[in-house]
Amino acid sequence: MVAEAVGSHEIARIVGEVESAMRAQDPERALELANAAILRGMEHPALFNVRGIGLAQQGRHEEALADFRHNLTRFPRYPGSRLAVGQCCVQLGRWNEALAAFDAVVAAAPKFPLAHERRGLALSMLFERDASRRAYERAVELKPDFADALASLSMIAALEKDGVTARSVARGALAADPKHATAIVSLAMLDIEDGDISAAEKKLETILDVFPSSDDLRAIAALGVLADAFARLERTEAAFSAYAAINDKIQKIYAPRYEAARMAEKVARLTTYFERSARWSAGRQYPAEPGDAAGHVFLLGYARSGTTLLEAVLASNDKVAALDERNCLRDADRAFLESDLDLDRLAALSDNDIEHWRNTYWNAVRREGIRFDGKVFLDKMPSYTINLPLIAKLFPAAKVLFALRDPRDVVLSCFRHRFVMNRYTFEFLSLENCARQYAATMKLAELYREALPLDLRLHRYEDMILDFDSSIEAVCSFVGIEWDRSMRDFNEGTRVVKEHGQSVRQLRQGLYSGAEGQWRSYGKQLAPILPILAPWIERFGYLAD
């Protein structure tokens, strides 16, 4: 659509109508007017602000973010745009971007309590607890009855087992908001610490009563902490109820964005394509990596299959440079895996085009700050399983490590884990959807192995737990590095990425057998999905019970 020239009086009239609709508490009308005006070519910050707010309310946070960033660029003095950018980044789980936005708000308005509280939230999600505490404390200095900041301080104190502070601050939060979920969770955590599990479960019931009305990601994160605590105590009914409530809430928040383009549909289309596809030829043998790298390895499989653990072990070897879950194949994925015609183009790609897409990938890798320096480059991304046609075509000399774990533990762990939300992880919010996506992805992976020229090795998580040395020595041989006994101490000083959350805490424990067979504690809850997973449980050699 070509934008029309619109006079200033007409813009002022439309902006007035938009603002009147907002004052009349008719956001749908305001959004309709603002969107129509923007499409006509009107440039006014109020229009983009109202449209951004409306899109955010619909869960379309990426589009809302574009409108707020437009305002920052075109109308940098318009109030609230940078805070709105930060809020969208929070909803998208982009914590570093959110922190940068809130930092800028604090710099411009150092006595604005909400900016400090939001900054504390971003820091907490980046696992910067001390800095987060200071931000919350500053928010409370500026607004002593700030329930969100007080509740977050209470949670920090509860996690640090400072019961006196946690209870005192929680009381302040509950005085301002008697149903504040984070404050109630912090008190439940203290009940657990005191051994009063019954009291903690009663508080959980209270939270679940009010939780459906909350879309606060802080409350979701707090309830996750409580769910994990119940899980450690083997109070599986309480834990599962909390996990289910969390996922139901997150699913409703993100459904407007992801329901229309499900990953399950993409996997189904790729499966149909490769069921009728002839085997791809190996083609020209391009180098596996740039000249200053000793090798190139992709580590993939399915989320929660032990890829983070294996990456940490390999990264502890000084001959490995690892990149952790940064999707450097995103552009190629969009170009070649979204339709059958695009897949046909990929299969017939010319040498010049292959070189272009290889360079696109390596440039993306370098932007992440990776230095090869004669090391083997390890690119870990579980969802790259779906991208194996790209890997086979663009990197035929690369090696592929495919991580396996008991499918029941994988699906349960995906359901319990809190992920940055995207098209892939959206499926994890339902046990059934997760199980179906797991089964469909494993079927697709088998078709890929039949149709694509891949240098691939299966790596079983349970084998590594049972016999670490033999399992890792075999992996080292495959990727082209020497096994070193020091790799047993991978959890001491190894590079771990903050975004992992639960994975990081588990890595710091080193090897442990507690993650093996966790599904048995949730047998009742998993019973409906076991028929979906049964073929893969048998195929991968796991016992039925």
VODO-308207 format. One record per residue (C-alpha): x, y, z. Coordinates in steps of 0.02 Angstrom, whole numbers, padded with zeros to 5 digits, always signed. Layout:
XYZ...
END
This chain:
+00000+00000+00000+00066+00172-00048+00057+00298+00093-00045+00453+00054+00003+00631+00097-00093+00685+00253-00102+00860+00322-00060+00907+00500-00240+00954+00541-00301+00782+00486-00164+00697+00591-00213+00802+00742-00396+00754+00718-00357+00568+00709-00239+00575+00858-00377+00660+00955-00499+00520+00911-00371+00389+00961-00339+00472+01128-00526+00491+01159-00550+00305+01127-00412+00267+01253-00491+00381+01384-00658+00294+01352-00571+00128+01389-00602+00065+01213-00429-00001+01166-00494-00101+01017-00565+00057+00937-00405+00153+00976-00299+00016+00897-00410+00010+00743-00397+00199+00719-00210+00205+00751-00172+00062+00633-00279+00136+00493-00193+00305+00515-00018+00229+00508-00064+00133+00350-00118+00299+00273+00056+00365+00307+00024+00469+00463+00178+00499+00571+00138+00538+00752+00213+00456+00909+00043+00434+00992-00016+00326+00846+00133+00208+00855+00122+00205+01044-00062+00157+01045-00037+00026+00909+00112-00045+01004+00009-00057+01164-00132-00143+01071-00016-00267+00987+00067-00306+01153-00103-00339+01232-00135-00466+01093+00030-00553+01131+00109-00487+00971+00261-00423+01062+00382-00427+00914+00268-00311+00813+00239-00201+00965+00426-00188+00991+00447-00127+00811+00322+00014+00843+00403+00069+01005+00575+00065+00924+00506+00168+00780+00456+00300+00907+00629+00295+00986+00708+00328+00817+00586+00457+00748+00526+00537+00910+00664+00509+01039+00588+00630+01166+00417+00547+01166+00390+00486+01345+00379+00303+01385+00448+00228+01224+00608+00160+01299+00516+00086+01447+00394+00006+01325+00540-00068+01227+00604-00144+01388+00433-00215+01431+00419-00298+01260+00593-00371+01278+00540-00442+01448+00391-00528+01366+00505-00596+01229+00633-00658+01356+00769-00545+01283+00843-00502+01450+01002-00414+01394+00902-00301+01279+00776-00269+01417+00915-00223+01538+00991-00101+01413+00821-00017+01391+00790-00002+01579+00967+00060+01607+00931+00200+01485+00767+00243+01574+00856+00248+01743+00992+00361+01669+00860+00481+01604+00745+00471+01756+00846+00411+01907+00700+00437+02028+00575+00333+01928+00542+00181+02040+00464+00072+01905+00622+00084+01799+00729+00022+01944+00607-00120+01981+00603-00173+01798+00792-00164+01793+00797-00279+01945+00685-00404+01855+00798-00408+01703+00952-00429+01812+00871-00571+01909+00832-00661+01747+01015-00641+01699+01063-00721+01867+01143-00561+01931+01069-00578+02105+01169-00445+02197+01140-00314+02063+00958-00363+02055+00940-00341+02243+01017-00167+02234+00895-00116+02096+00745-00178+02197+00809-00090+02353+00823+00073+02257+00645+00053+02194+00585+00030+02374+00684+00183+02431+00589+00284+02302+00421+00199+02334+00415+00111+02505+00250+00021+02469+00307-00046+02299+00235-00222+02312+00326-00296+02161+00497-00238+02221+00463-00291+02401+00404-00463+02347+00558-00488+02239+00671-00440+02385+00577-00565+02491+00607-00702+02361+00793-00662+02356+00803-00672+02545+00706-00837+02546+00823-00912+02417+00969-00858+02526+00882-00937+02677+00870-00770+02767+00701-00805+02844+00692-00650+02954+00717-00530+02809+00609-00632+02691+00460-00633+02810+00477-00450+02854+00485-00391+02674+00348-00511+02618+00232-00436+02749+00263-00265+02672+00224-00330+02498+00064-00416+02558+00008-00260+02650+00011-00170+02482-00057-00319+02382-00132-00460+02488-00131-00582+02341+00045-00549+02277+00102-00718+02211+00289-00688+02229+00272-00638+02412+00164-00790+02449+00290-00904+02361+00433-00834+02464+00338-00876+02623+00300-01050+02556+00486-01073+02524+00519-01031+02706+00386-01157+02760+00479-01289+02660+00644-01237+02739+00562-01254+02911+00494-01425+02867+00313-01369+02868+00267-01444+02699+00081-01440+02737+00085-01252+02759+00182-01232+02598+00054-01337+02503-00088-01230+02573+00000-01075+02509+00021-01159+02339-00168-01188+02335-00194-01004+02374-00079-00953+02232-00163-01068+02108-00331-00989+02153-00272-00815+02104-00142-00864+01973-00259-00874+01822-00290-00686+01834-00105-00643+01830+00004-00620+01676+00155-00560+01775+00310-00655+01719+00383-00625+01893+00239-00722+01969+00266-00861+01843+00451-00870+01885+00414-00869+02072+00289-01011+02057+00421-01106+01958+00540-01092+02106+00406-01166+02219+00366-01305+02095+00550-01352+02089+00556-01356+02278+00408-01475+02286+00489-01582+02152+00649-01597+02255+00542-01652+02403+00455-01781+02290+00287-01697+02319+00247-01736+02139+00062-01694+02145+00096-01518+02209+00243-01495+02092+00149-01552+01939-00001-01442+01981+00115-01292+01988+00206-01336+01826+00038-01360+01737-00027-01192+01801+00132-01105+01743+00125-01181+01570-00060-01148+01549-00031-00965+01589+00120-00949+01473+00025-01038+01334-00116-00911+01345+00007-00766+01342+00098-00827+01187-00042-00916+01091-00084-00761+00986+00093-00762+00921+00130-00947+00894-00034-01037+00865-00042-00979+00684+00130-01049+00639+00160-01206+00742+00326-01295+00736+00227-01458+00729+00161-01407+00558+00336-01371+00494+00400-01540+00555+00252-01628+00473+00285-01542+00306+00471-01584+00311+00427-01765+00354+00311-01780+00204+00445-01706+00091+00583-01824+00147+00471-01977+00145+00468-01960-00044+00640-01884-00067+00781-01979-00152+00946-01985-00059+01043-01824-00079+01215-01842-00155+01365-01793-00052+01416-01661-00178+01576-01560-00171+01678-01577-00011+01695-01400+00054+01812-01370+00199+01727-01403+00365+01777-01236+00438+01875-01075+00411+02062-01093+00398+02095-01049+00581+01982-01186+00652+02035-01368+00672+01861-01441+00645+01675-01409+00647+01548-01504+00752+01361-01480+00772+01285-01540+00937+01098-01566+00926+00957-01686+00968+00808-01626+01069+00796-01501+01211+00839-01572+01383+00929-01722+01308+01095-01683+01391+01166-01567+01259+01214-01435+01388+01306-01563+01493+01400-01633+01343+01443-01459+01282+01513-01413+01453+01619-01570+01456+01690-01539+01282+01714-01353+01313+01823-01394+01464+01952-01459+01339+02065-01316+01284+02058-01380+01104+01872-01338+01089+01787-01170+01056+01602-01186+01093+01452-01080+01045+01299-01105+01154+01126-01095+01076+01147-00948+00959+01051-00985+00800+01174-00944+00662+01072-01042+00534+00916-00934+00555+00930-00846+00386+00962-01008+00292+00817-01090+00384+00698-00954+00325+00765-00964+00149+00756-01153+00123+00648-01245+00251+00481-01153+00238+00414-01236+00080+00442-01386-00033+00498-01273-00175+00630-01199-00061+00690-01374-00014+00704-01415-00199+00811-01260-00220+00920-01314-00074+00946-01487-00147+01004-01410-00312+01103-01265-00239+01250-01206-00345+01428-01197-00279+01421-01006-00279+01259-01005-00180+01327-01133-00057+01478-01023-00029+01364-00873+00002+01262-00965+00135+01418-01038+00216+01488-00862+00232+01323-00800+00304+01336-00933+00440+01520-00902+00480+01492-00713+00488+01351-00743+00613+01466-00855+00716+01603-00722+00719+01477-00590+00774+01453-00695+00931+01636-00665+00974+01699-00840+00938+01887-00857+00908+01940-01021+00830+02130-01009+00855+02162-01185+00791+02024-01263+00898+01878-01375+00852+01723-01268+00840+01571-01341+00929+01402-01266+00883+01271-01327+01007+01088-01300+00966+00964-01441+01004+00837-01376+00877+00965-01393+00737+00896-01570+00717+00763-01492+00607+00901-01401+00511+00999-01557+00462+00966-01531+00275+01055-01363+00289+01200-01442+00382+01216-01583+00255+01213-01464+00106+01316-01319+00171+01438-01411+00287+01463-01587+00216+01629-01609+00307+01558-01561+00477+01527-01692+00611+01360-01710+00698+01336-01765+00879+01156-01820+00909+01110-01824+01094+00988-01956+01158+00903-01975+01326+00754-02077+01387+00607-01997+01294+00502-01994+01454+00634-01895+01547+00655-01778+01397+00470-01735+01383+00447-01718+01571+00600-01605+01583+00540-01496+01438+00370-01478+01523+00450-01429+01689+00584-01313+01622+00558-01126+01592+00621-01079+01419+00636-00920+01320+00478-00935+01217+00488-00965+01030+00404-01070+00897+00501-01224+00953+00479-01211+01142+00295-01161+01130+00257-01346+01101+00332-01390+01271+00192-01305+01366+00077-01455+01344+00134-01631+01388+00039-01702+01239+00103-01572+01116+00281-01597+01179+00269-01786+01164+00197-01774+00989+00331-01651+00934+00467-01762+01009+00401-01915+00916+00382-01817+00754+00557-01743+00769+00635-01914+00800+00543-01984+00648+00607-01838+00545+00784-01865+00609+00776-02047+00552+00718-01993+00379+00860-01868+00372+00987-02002+00416+00923-02107+00271+00913-01964+00145+01060-01852+00190+01248-01880+00185+01290-01850+00368+01440-01895+00475+01335-01926+00631+01364-02009+00799+01230-02047+00930+01275-02000+01109+01171-02072+01250+01154-01968+01408+01135-02120+01520+01295-02198+01453+01390-02042+01503+01319-02053+01679+01359-02239+01692+01535-02235+01619+01593-02056+01595+01771-02092+01539+01729-02218+01403+01582-02118+01337+01677-01953+01325+01835-02034+01258+01731-02102+01113+01655-01931+01082+01827-01850+01084+01890-01975+00956+01742-01937+00844+01762-01747+00849+01951-01754+00831+02021-01704+01000+02119-01800+01130+02032-01863+01286+02101-01778+01442+02070-01837+01620+02044-01655+01671+01880-01660+01577+01809-01754+01727+01814-01586+01818+01712-01497+01682+01601-01412+01812+01745-01322+01896+01777-01158+01809+01705-01212+01643+01615-01082+01538+01429-01094+01569+01299-00978+01496+01185-00882+01612+01031-00903+01504+01019-01087+01546+00953-01062+01722+00913-01238+01784+01045-01314+01670+01180-01205+01746+01133-01255+01924+01139-01438+01873+01308-01417+01786+01382-01348+01946+01335-01509+02033+01442-01607+01910+01386-01780+01858+01238-01847+01954+01118-01990+01928+00966-01899+01997+00910-01841+01824+00901-02019+01760+00729-02099+01773+00642-01947+01849+00489-01989+01746+00448-02134+01865+00396-02011+02000+00270-01937+01878+00206-02101+01806+00024-02055+01840+00039-01887+01753+00137-01958+01605+00022-02108+01577-00083-02023+01440+00070-01986+01332+00164-02150+01352+00082-02228+01196+00151-02082+01094+00327-02110+01159+00323-02300+01166+00396-02329+00991+00545-02218+01030+00571-02290+01204+00588-02460+01120+00686-02397+00970+00818-02316+01079+00834-02468+01193+00754-02404+01354+00655-02517+01469+00467-02501+01462+00452-02480+01652
END
